[in-house]
Amino acid sequence: TPHGARLVRAPRTAGVARLDLHARTWRWLRGDGCGPGTPIALAVAREIVACAARGKQGTVRATSSDGTPRWEWTGDSVDGVLAAGDVVAVVDGDRLHVLDAVDGHVLGELISDDGGPPRAAVLDVGGMTMVVAAERGRVVGRLAHVQLTPAWALEVAGVVRDILPSADGALVVLEDGDAYRIAARTGVATALPGLGLVW
């Protein structure tokens, strides 16, 4: 290149697209819908799609349901992204950053008590968004837009392996294979058939 200038390749990004399966047509495409690096996860909230990518930094880019760029979160790393209702939760090592899906501002943060990744789920319960997470021997349901205030907490006689959304509640899977379904509104736990761990 002239005068010793160097060509620098721009970081590669991946796109996000929406496909109408009924009409068999593409609705929109955002070519930079994911940040620089390797895309690792997609999550869908009420009005946005969030793409997590891992490069020199961790990024989560939000795109509205009509393909319009909305906001971007950056951090040291990103290991996953969860979303439901009007909340996006970014998994970053042992931390869960809870963000407002509308503009990306931080609503709060949860830290795993065992140094591993947080076991959590984000739930849309009739227009109210909750974060259900394993915390210090309990499963806690928190109101996302009320400073993550606990709505209920249940003591666990075992170790939580995973928490998954289940209609208007959460499915809590324990390391010994037992599982419970928790109703998000009430915090009432129901053992799945054939399983008998006591809460």
Secondary structure, 3 states (H helix, E strand, C coil): CHHHCCCCCCCCECCEEEEECCCCEEEEEECCCCCECEEEEEEECCCEEEEEEECCCEEEEEEECCCCEEEEEEECCCCEEEEECCEEEEEECCEEEEEECCCCCEEEEEECCCCCCCCEEEEEECCEEEEEEEECCEEEEEECCCCCEEEEEEECCCCEEEEEEECCEEEEEECCCCEEEEECCCCCEEECCCCCCCC
